[in-house]
Amino acid sequence: MIELILPAVASCIVAFFVVFLMTPPLIKFLEKRNFTVKDVNKKENVLVARPGGLSIIVGIIASEIVLYTFLQLNEILVILFTTSIAFVIGYIDDRKYFKMHNQRWFKPIALAIAAIPIIAFGAYTSDLAFPLFGTVQIPILYLALIFLMIPITGNTINSIDVLNGVASGFMVIASFSLSICLFITQNYEIAIVSLPLGFVSLAFYKYHKIPSKIFPGDSGALTFGAMYGAIAIVGGVEIIAAVALLPAVLNSFLFLSSVKQIRGKPVEHTDDFQLKATDDKTAPVTLVRLILAGGSLSEKQVGFTIFKLGIFSGILAIITAFMMGVSL
């Protein structure tokens, strides 16, 4: 355990400062080339740089290479390959080629392909661990779960990226919760490997929080989600990871359950540009719309509510991890 302290500290420092120092010049680069989008939740015509996925993936790659230098774990390479593929998929989506051609199948199928390194390296066990009840062996079914989990976690984080700072801030909470859970279940090496995701998210949040200077885009959101999913599979903590991600999972479930009837927008603006839930019955149900059901709120208030839900889910995940320890 003691020998893991140096690589853990070194990788976390690299993860944070690579993103922290690289993002400002990336913002200038994107703005100079008019890679900007309108911030729809601002009354003024505010243009925000997008996508910020490049600084996120560089921070992840740099920090995980530092860890690989120390630990020489194949699991690190697996997480890097899966995460990097997800970044490329997200960047293609950011360029809107497949969106323009109405190819909605691209992202989920491509993210399933991103799961191949996990299987190719054999960086998983076919035992699915449940709190109190122990493990269930599902060798064939688990392969299908791997192909499903990376698209689910990737798109889940992507779907919650609707307000300034929410995706990166939520990932700070979820990823650090997952790291704590890995320590609790005594999976120390993967816990160390997971730490850079939290510090990358934290550094990016500095520029993504209200008022956003940069948006992560699909390349950033899919990178966050795919790395989170890969860590969960490699660390054998799939159920715990799902618990920590509950608010985002709920958002995706609500959206998908109402996707056939989508015509309107789930959220509208008041005269003073606060957010309020729409009365349009054809609009999709989302987590933000549920939060606003009690009345209008500012963008910051909605974001903090999502963070509170994330903290609550993180605590539930930690309790689940302790229960896993009891079952083992």
Residue pairs with C-beta under 8 A, 6 or more apart in sequence:
1 188
4 71
4 188
4 189
4 192
6 70
7 66
7 67
7 69
7 70
7 71
7 192
8 192
8 195
10 66
10 70
11 63
11 64
11 66
11 67
11 192
11 195
11 196
12 63
12 195
12 196
12 199
14 59
14 62
14 63
14 66
14 196
15 59
15 60
15 62
15 63
15 195
15 196
15 197
15 199
15 200
15 203
16 59
16 199
16 200
16 202
16 203
17 203
18 55
18 58
18 59
18 62
18 63
18 203
19 55
19 56
19 58
19 59
19 199
19 200
19 203
19 204
20 203
20 206
22 54
22 55
22 58
22 59
23 52
23 55
23 203
23 204
23 206
23 207
23 214
24 207
26 49
26 52
26 54
26 55
26 214
27 49
27 52
27 207
27 213
27 214
30 36
30 49
30 50
30 51
30 52
30 214
31 47
31 49
35 49
35 50
35 51
36 47
36 48
36 49
36 50
37 47
37 48
37 50
37 215
38 45
38 46
38 47
38 48
39 46
39 47
39 48
39 164
39 211
39 212
41 163
41 164
41 269
41 273
41 275
41 299
42 211
42 273
43 273
46 211
48 212
48 213
48 214
48 215
49 213
49 214
49 215
50 94
50 214
50 215
50 216
50 217
51 90
51 91
51 94
51 215
51 216
51 217
51 218
51 219
51 220
52 204
52 207
52 208
52 214
52 215
52 216
52 217
52 219
52 220
53 87
53 90
53 91
53 94
53 216
53 217
53 218
53 219
53 220
53 221
53 222
53 223
54 219
55 204
56 87
56 200
56 204
56 216
56 219
56 220
56 223
56 224
57 83
57 84
57 87
57 219
57 223
59 196
59 199
59 200
59 203
59 204
60 80
60 83
60 196
60 197
60 200
60 223
60 227
61 80
61 84
63 196
63 199
63 200
64 76
64 79
64 80
64 193
64 196
65 80
67 73
67 76
67 192
67 193
67 196
68 76
68 77
68 80
71 189
71 192
71 193
73 189
73 193
74 121
74 123
75 121
75 123
75 189
75 190
75 193
75 234
76 193
77 117
77 121
78 117
78 118
78 121
78 123
78 230
78 234
79 193
79 227
79 230
79 231
79 234
81 117
82 114
82 115
82 117
82 118
82 150
82 226
82 227
82 229
82 230
83 223
83 226
83 227
83 230
85 110
85 113
85 114
85 117
85 226
86 111
86 114
86 150
86 154
86 222
86 223
86 225
86 226
86 227
87 219
87 222
87 223
87 226
89 106
89 107
89 110
89 111
89 114
89 218
89 222
90 154
90 158
90 217
90 218
90 219
90 220
90 221
90 222
90 223
91 217
91 218
91 219
92 98
92 106
92 110
93 99
93 106
93 107
93 218
93 219
93 222
94 217
94 218
94 219
98 104
98 106
98 107
107 151
107 154
107 155
107 218
107 222
108 151
108 155
111 150
111 151
111 154
111 155
111 222
111 226
112 147
112 148
112 150
112 151
114 150
114 154
114 226
115 146
115 147
115 149
115 150
115 151
117 123
118 124
118 146
118 150
118 230
118 233
118 234
119 143
119 146
123 233
123 234
124 142
124 146
124 233
124 234
124 236
125 236
126 137
126 138
126 139
126 142
126 143
127 135
127 136
127 137
127 138
127 236
128 135
128 136
128 138
128 142
128 145
128 238
128 239
129 135
129 236
129 237
129 238
129 239
129 324
129 327
129 328
130 136
130 239
130 327
131 239
131 320
131 323
131 324
131 326
131 327
132 323
132 326
132 327
133 327
134 327
134 328
138 145
145 238
146 233
149 229
149 232
149 233
149 238
150 226
150 229
150 230
152 229
152 249
152 252
153 225
153 226
153 228
153 229
153 232
153 241
153 245
154 221
154 222
154 225
154 226
154 229
155 222
155 225
155 252
156 225
156 245
156 248
156 249
156 251
156 252
157 167
157 170
157 171
157 221
157 222
157 224
157 225
157 228
157 248
158 167
158 218
158 221
158 222
158 225
159 248
159 251
159 252
159 255
160 166
160 167
160 170
160 247
160 248
160 251
160 252
160 287
160 306
161 167
161 215
161 216
161 221
162 286
162 288
163 288
163 299
163 302
163 303
163 306
164 208
164 209
164 210
164 211
164 212
164 299
164 303
165 205
165 208
165 209
165 210
165 212
165 303
166 303
166 306
167 208
167 216
167 220
167 221
167 224
168 201
168 202
168 204
168 205
168 208
168 209
168 216
168 220
168 224
169 201
169 205
169 208
169 209
169 303
169 306
169 307
169 310
170 247
170 248
170 306
170 307
170 310
171 197
171 198
171 201
171 224
171 228
172 198
172 201
172 202
172 205
173 244
173 307
173 310
173 311
173 314
174 228
174 244
174 245
174 248
174 310
174 313
174 314
175 194
175 197
175 198
175 201
175 228
176 198
176 314
177 244
177 313
177 314
177 315
177 317
177 318
178 194
178 228
178 231
178 232
178 235
178 237
178 240
178 241
178 244
178 317
179 191
179 194
179 195
179 198
180 314
180 318
180 321
181 237
181 240
181 241
181 244
181 317
181 318
181 320
181 321
182 188
182 190
182 191
182 194
182 231
182 235
182 237
182 321
183 191
184 318
184 321
184 322
184 324
184 325
185 235
185 237
185 240
185 321
185 324
185 325
185 328
186 325
187 235
187 236
187 237
190 231
190 234
190 235
191 235
193 231
193 234
194 231
194 235
197 224
197 227
197 228
197 231
201 224
204 216
204 220
207 213
207 214
208 214
208 215
208 216
210 299
210 300
210 303
216 223
216 224
228 241
228 245
229 241
231 241
232 238
232 240
232 241
232 242
237 321
237 324
239 320
240 317
240 320
240 321
240 324
241 317
242 249
243 313
243 316
243 317
243 320
244 313
244 314
244 316
244 317
245 313
246 309
246 313
246 316
247 287
247 306
247 309
247 310
247 313
248 287
250 287
251 286
251 287
251 288
254 284
254 285
254 286
254 287
254 290
255 284
255 285
255 286
257 285
258 284
258 285
259 284
261 282
261 284
262 282
262 283
262 284
263 280
263 282
263 283
264 278
264 280
264 282
264 283
265 278
265 280
265 283
266 277
266 278
266 283
266 284
266 285
266 286
266 288
266 289
267 275
267 276
267 277
267 278
267 286
267 288
267 289
267 292
268 275
268 276
268 277
268 278
269 275
269 276
270 276
270 296
274 296
274 297
274 298
274 299
275 288
275 292
275 296
275 297
275 298
275 299
275 302
276 292
276 295
276 296
276 297
277 289
277 290
277 292
277 293
278 289
283 289
287 306
287 309
288 302
288 306
291 297
291 302
291 305
291 306
292 302
297 305
